[in-house]
């Protein structure tokens, strides 16, 4: 269940109604409205708040004549933001733009999306990675502009804790080896082996996804998300994830959100955490917590050579209250200035290929190199790229009902398969 209690399926019905009302196309909204640029986003703390503030400051420096109103909507996994956006669109009161994920996530906005193809054709097509360009298209036109890319198959650790346990993260090369390392942390230290947030279902869905990639491999992962099989691999992923969750996570996981779970790495309460590289954004913004000295990173064991792809973007409603200011903002999002301002604090990497990354620090420079050299770039399961919003919502519901303690591997596997293959 989503934190808000309103599923993405509810939004799909509303969006269809809004589309029927004629909320289509950028060209159809050129008249009327105010000049204020209102942008909704979900970056309220941790890595996101400072990144958003840097982006706003850069935009205001570039366009001081544009009146701005950037409104944060908190909530894990964009769930509260999605609900607010849905309500605004359905009530005929759209914002100028909103932060969201491209790819399959755009299907929930069918009929209400603006067209930013002209923005892309003004220098963005050749300057952004192809994956971002492809994911930002829907129904034959560009509908979003990317601001950065996150890698999802990451395992972060507290250096002092793993050294105290006698664990070498670079030697952990499989899910089984990770389980052994977690057991060693438990026996040799007082720290939690793995920090986990379970206040919302998306974090566990994300963990199941990366374990599936680890234990089943790229082909099994892609077979599952494409509805082409992979039941045995999914069951193995649930079995392994259940072992982690039942034996190696913090006791307060059910009431802990992502920010609080990640703090356990920063303050030395936990050895490891699996998250996207936004976790590193929080580390970068934490004074006295330095890469290699205090924290480190390895690809999630068993996923070396893979970059699990996630992209943040801005989306423009077609029925737009401030079309000129919105277009100015969407053009800015795709520039080098915007991508440097945002990503160096967010823990993500630019989708532009011509960005000076000297301000990004060694971790993000390594991430950029990993992106460029990755053998496969599977889309993230828990963030709107791998499956459509209704399916993702149903998968989260399976996690909530069957796999949040007790961990019913058989029921969760069966319902995962029927959700994606149905």
Secondary structure by P-SEA (a helix, b strand, c coil): cccccccaaaaaaaaaaaaaaccccccccccccccbbbbbbcccccccaaaaaaaaaaaaaacccbbbbbbbbbcccaaaaaaaaaaaaaacccccbbbbbcccccccccccbbbccccccccccccccaaaaaaaccccccccccccccccbbbbbcaaaaaaacccccccccaaaaaaaaaaaaaccccccbbbbcccaaaaaaaaaaaaaacccaaaaaaaaacccaaaaaaaaaaaaaaaaacccccccccccaaaaaaaaaacccccccccaaaaaaaaaccccccccccccccccccccccbbbbbbbbbbcccccaaaaaaaaaaaacaaaaaaccccccccccccccccccccaaaaaaaaaaaacccccccccccccccaaaaaaaaaaaaccccccccaaaaaaaaaaaaac
